[in-house]
Amino acid sequence: MTQQQAQQRHGPTIGANSSVGAVERNGINQVPESERHGTPRSLFWPWAASGLSLLGIAYGIYMMGLGLDPWQAIATGAVGFVLSFVLVGLVSVAGARTGAPTMAIGRAPFGRQGNKLPTLFSYVSNVGWETVLVALSSLGGSAILARLAPGVFARPDGTTPTTAAQALCFAVTAVAVVVVGIFGHALIMKVQKYLTVAITASTVVYMVLMADRIDPSALGRGSSGGIGACVGGVVFAMTLLGLGWVNCAADYSRYLPRTSSGRAITGWTTLGGVLPPLVLLVFGVLLNAGDPKLAGAAAADPVGALAAALPTWFLVPYLLTAIGGFVSGAIMDIYSSGMSMLALGIPVRRHLAVLVDGVLMAVGGWYVLFVSPSFFATFQAFLSVIGVAMAAWTAVFLVEQWRRRRTGFDLASGRTVGWPAVVSLTVATAVGLGLITSADPNIAKAVGFLLTDGAAHGTLGAMNLGVVVALAVAAVLYACTAPLADRPAPEGA
């Protein structure tokens, strides 16, 4: 393949500048061997930072809000976190083997044009998560500012933050995310390492200050949820964590040497992605078990609710911790969403794609902050819908990875549309969406169409099995139909 053909197919092939202070020049091209560096252990830091957010404590509260008792919330959360992040780890292996970002690798099974469908799903997922994280920063930050300076940042009631306070916090977080995203991989890896250390320290202080609100005896209280609630808890935990990252996995492993251990890549990715949020989830469950009223407050503003009992002197460090955690996750999302935009074939440089994402993030933040009737309802609906599509895509990707375990992905394939992959993704996503429910009235109209009214409001609806079903359906369909596309065309065809 010529240099010109490579640029047309994979994006600009300008060498990356690995300097932290320079803008990354690699797009969706394969990273040359000469620029590969590091070890699988380095993957621990970005994934640990991505999940080291105070939102992880709210996850524990949300899990109990599904009708689970404390032990069930911890167990189902742990299972869902591990299962989903093992998928992230497996997809990460492809990054080291090819040197390409995730959605560019997806061209192998889906074809150059067919890959635009899952890439669009990926783009929506990334921008959606950016919006959620930055909106949360705005909600929590403005609530804390209202406590610190009620005369400036609070409405006449003295507690409700003003629109200006929310807009200020949103702008600060959004600008930080966009700037780091523009500089790219080298700065992200460096920033995430320091953020992990800083946020860990301040989170430990937070947990110490809140320790007196924990009642260990409360773990044995509360009514247990049935099998439907437990399955729903595992699925919800999967969408909270790993299924939101599978489409980004190879973006951060593609700079590793090609010969890096696949087991080590999977292991360090999973450990980094699961350990911090699992510790925070357990703490959130303990908090909620001791104070059940937290659930209602956290549904509207999780960061503000978690700060309600803090002493005033710690509010500023808490605000910085919260914003740092959200920035950490949003940085990875905005970087990967830029990769997805390039994989869609839009003729724009990677750093300019980040600016476009920033604009979309602002529009989405406006909806979450000022239009959505409930943050938690919209958040849960977003997770379920995008989780179905990403589960189906993951199944196709991993089946193809297994099929090419000896030869590797064929990124130079001239296939326009990989019909087995496209059909498998489409059918599995449609079936999955038909089996999930949503508390957001605007989204509920488009999902659950395969459920009867009774099932939608009963055990089956609570399970949200559409995510798992989409994963299984796509895997089976693609495994059965992909070999047909490998057969050589008849002579004279």
Secondary structure, DSSP 8 states (H G I E B T S, - for coil): --HHHHHHHH---------TTS-----SS---GGG----GGGGHHHHHHHH-STHHHHHHHHHHTTT--HHHHHHHHHHHHHHHHHHHHHHHHHHHHH-S-HHHHTHHHH-TTTTHHHHHHHHHHHHHHHHHHHHHHHHHHHHHHHHH-HHHHB-TTSSSB-HHHHHHHHHHHHHHHHHHHHH-HHHHHHHHHHHHHHHHHHHHHHHHHHGGG--GGGGG-S----HHHHHHHHHHHHHHTGGGTGGGGGGTTTTS-TTS-HHHHHHHHHHHHHHHHHHHHHHHHHHHHH-TTHHHHHHH-HHHHHHTTS-GGGHHHHHHHHHHHHHHHHHHHHHHHHHHHHHTT----HHHHHHHHHHHHHHHHHHHHHT-S-HHHHHHHHHHHHHHHHHHHHHHHHHHHHHTTTT---TT---S--HHHHHHHHHHHHHHHTT---SSHHHHTTS-TTS-HHHHTSHHHHHTTHHHHHHHHHHHHHHHHHHHHHS---TT-
